[in-house]
Amino acid sequence: MLAVNYSTIRSNLKEYCDMVTDENETVIVTRKGKKNVVVLSLEEYNELNKVRRNKDYLAMLDESRRQLSEGKTYTFTMDELGSMENMSAAEMQAFAEAHKDF
């Protein structure tokens, strides 16, 4: 990881971009007022986003498992699900409450 000031990267942008893409380097651009930024490759950026999305997805799975273990589930037939297709969230909740199986 490299840290360079704004003026240096501005004067040598191509070289730093090449380091980021060719050498997988991360560059911190230091600026006044603690408004620093990070330059990283698109590949690295996409990988970080993928990790974040996976983390969010795993958290949703954990929440689903918790609800399942607490018996907070509903069972519907395909016909019931089809009838819920155009319902608002409030209508779906009322329908689910009326058809609880626990």
C-alpha positions as semicolon CSV with decimal commas, in nm:
position;residue;x (nm);y (nm);z (nm)
1;M;0,000;0,000;0,000
2;L;0,135;0,338;-0,098
3;A;0,046;0,681;0,034
4;V;0,107;0,982;-0,188
5;N;-0,011;1,338;-0,175
6;Y;-0,252;1,484;-0,425
7;S;0,008;1,683;-0,614
8;T;0,234;1,381;-0,662
9;I;-0,037;1,156;-0,800
10;R;-0,166;1,433;-1,023
11;S;0,179;1,473;-1,175
12;N;0,230;1,097;-1,214
13;L;-0,121;0,962;-1,261
14;K;-0,034;0,713;-1,536
15;E;0,247;0,558;-1,333
16;Y;0,029;0,517;-1,024
17;C;-0,261;0,377;-1,228
18;D;-0,018;0,125;-1,379
19;M;0,100;0,025;-1,031
20;V;-0,259;-0,026;-0,923
21;T;-0,353;-0,239;-1,223
22;D;-0,025;-0,415;-1,302
23;E;0,115;-0,469;-0,952
24;N;-0,213;-0,490;-0,760
25;E;-0,102;-0,192;-0,550
26;T;-0,344;0,017;-0,346
27;V;-0,272;0,389;-0,338
28;I;-0,392;0,625;-0,068
29;V;-0,412;0,980;-0,193
30;T;-0,361;1,215;0,100
31;R;-0,542;1,546;0,089
32;K;-0,587;1,843;0,319
33;G;-0,862;1,826;0,575
34;K;-0,843;1,446;0,609
35;K;-1,032;1,403;0,280
36;N;-0,814;1,112;0,171
37;V;-0,919;0,876;-0,105
38;V;-0,808;0,529;-0,213
39;V;-0,723;0,421;-0,566
40;L;-0,763;0,051;-0,634
41;S;-0,819;-0,162;-0,939
42;L;-1,165;-0,235;-1,070
43;E;-1,099;-0,604;-1,001
44;E;-1,021;-0,531;-0,635
45;Y;-1,323;-0,301;-0,606
46;N;-1,552;-0,570;-0,749
47;E;-1,406;-0,828;-0,510
48;L;-1,469;-0,601;-0,211
49;N;-1,829;-0,548;-0,322
50;K;-1,874;-0,922;-0,362
51;V;-1,748;-0,981;-0,008
52;R;-1,987;-0,716;0,125
53;R;-2,282;-0,868;-0,062
54;N;-2,191;-1,215;0,064
55;K;-2,171;-1,084;0,420
56;D;-2,519;-0,929;0,387
57;Y;-2,655;-1,250;0,234
58;L;-2,507;-1,465;0,513
59;A;-2,661;-1,232;0,772
60;M;-3,003;-1,280;0,609
61;L;-2,953;-1,658;0,616
62;D;-2,864;-1,642;0,986
63;E;-3,179;-1,443;1,052
64;S;-3,386;-1,696;0,856
65;R;-3,236;-1,983;1,058
66;R;-3,316;-1,800;1,381
67;Q;-3,677;-1,745;1,274
68;L;-3,705;-2,109;1,168
69;S;-3,571;-2,233;1,503
70;E;-3,821;-2,008;1,683
71;G;-4,108;-2,148;1,477
72;K;-4,177;-1,816;1,306
73;T;-4,259;-1,969;0,970
74;Y;-4,558;-1,989;0,740
75;T;-4,652;-2,262;0,494
76;F;-4,847;-2,183;0,178
77;T;-4,967;-2,382;-0,120
78;M;-4,872;-2,268;-0,469
79;D;-5,230;-2,146;-0,517
80;E;-5,209;-1,936;-0,201
81;L;-4,878;-1,789;-0,311
82;G;-5,031;-1,707;-0,650
83;S;-5,317;-1,525;-0,483
84;M;-5,067;-1,315;-0,285
85;E;-4,884;-1,199;-0,599
86;N;-5,052;-0,860;-0,627
87;M;-5,104;-0,792;-0,257
88;S;-4,947;-0,505;-0,068
89;A;-4,711;-0,585;0,218
90;A;-4,988;-0,515;0,471
91;E;-5,231;-0,743;0,286
92;M;-4,969;-1,020;0,273
93;Q;-4,907;-0,989;0,646
94;A;-5,281;-1,009;0,721
95;F;-5,316;-1,309;0,488
96;A;-5,020;-1,484;0,654
97;E;-5,157;-1,419;1,002
98;A;-5,494;-1,565;0,899
99;H;-5,325;-1,879;0,761
100;K;-5,074;-1,953;1,038
101;D;-4,993;-2,318;1,081
102;F;-4,828;-2,295;1,421
